[in-house]
Amino acid sequence: MKKFFILLLAIMFGIFIIGCDEKNKVLENEEPNDSSVQWDRRPAIMVDRELYLSTGEILSIEVDESSIRTVSSLTSSHLIPTKEGEINFPFPEAKYAKLTGDTDYVVVMVEEKWERFSKEKDLKPKK
């Protein structure tokens, strides 16, 4: 009886471990559409031969329609964009615009909101 109980306990523990592992897997043919997905690199876009990185800041602004462009291509999340209008996060039809304030920056339409991207060299490291 004791052996049966230990065997049953071991099987239940194994099922628990396998079940916990399956929650985080994305099927090969499934697109990750959840914003909680972890990416290898910070979201970035190449505009006018300069790399702009996401600041995570959402802006409530109106963008001039004439300055809005469409993302030209999508690269893997573990690569840095190298082509004009290329991004490394999963919004292949996203709109973006280059704006000027204190410094040049880019806004990208992410989930119906404008997200600010700053030049890589303009970003200050966090202490």
N, C-alpha and C positions, 0 to 999 in steps of 0.2 A: 504494500500500500504506500509506503514511504517513497519507493522508487517511482511509482506511478505519479504521485503528487509532484515530485521533483521534475519528472519528464514533462508533465503538463505545465508547470511553471516555466520551464525552459522554452517550450513551444510558444507560450503566450508572450514571453519576453522577446523572442525572435520576431514574432508578428508585429509587436509594438515598434521595434527598431526599424523594420522594413517599412512599416506604414508611415513613420515620421520622415523617412528619407524620401518617399514618393511625393510628399506635399510640395517640394520645391523644384521638382523637375518640370521642364517645358518639353512637350513632345517635339520631335524633329520637324514636323510639318505645321506646327502651331506657332503663330506670331506672338511674341511677348507684348501684350498691350496693357499691362498693369504698370502703373508709375512706380511701384516698389521694386521693379527689376533693377538689379545692381549692374552697372556698366564698368568696363575695364578702365576707361579713361573719362575725364571730364568732358561733357558735351562741348563740341567745338564746331566752328564754321570757318571756311576760307573765303575772304572777301577782299578784292583788290590786292591779291598776293600777300595778305596779312592774315594771321591766325587770330581768331577771336574765341575766347573761352567763356562758358556760361558763368554768370555770377550768382545765378539762382534768384535774382531779383525780378519780380513781376512788376511791370509798369502799366499804369492806367493812362495811356496816351492815344492820341489819334495820329495815325501815320499818313502822310501824303500819298495818295494812290499812285502817283507817277514815280515814286521812289521804291515801290514794292516790287520785289523780284521773287522768283520761285526757285527753290533748291534744285540744283542741276543733277546731283548724284549723291549716293549714299555709300559710305565706306564702313568697314567693320568697326565695332565699338572699341576694339583694342588698337586701332590705327589713328593717326593724325590726318585730318583732311589735307589734301595737296592740290586739288583742282578748284577752280573758281566756283563758288556756290555749293561746294561739297560739305556734307555734314557727317558726323559719326554717331548719330543717335536716330532711332527709328521713326522719323517723320519725313518720308521721301517727297511728299507734295507740300511741304511747309513753305510758308511765305517768310521773307525777311527783307529788311531795309537797313541801309547804313545811315546813321544820323550823326549830327554834330552837336555837342554841348560844350562842356569844359574840355572834353576830349572826344575824338571820334569813337563811336560805338555802334554795335549792330543790335537790332531787335529781331527775334525770331518768334513766329507765331507757334506756340506749343500749347496744345490742348485749348485752343481758342483764347489764349492770353499771350501778350507780348512779353517775352523774357529777354532781359538784357545780357549781351555778350560783350566783354571788353577785350581790347588788344592784350595779347599774352604779356607783352612787356609793361603794360600799364597796371597789371594786377600786382598788388603788394602781398607778400607772404604773410599769412596769419601767424601771430606770435602765441 
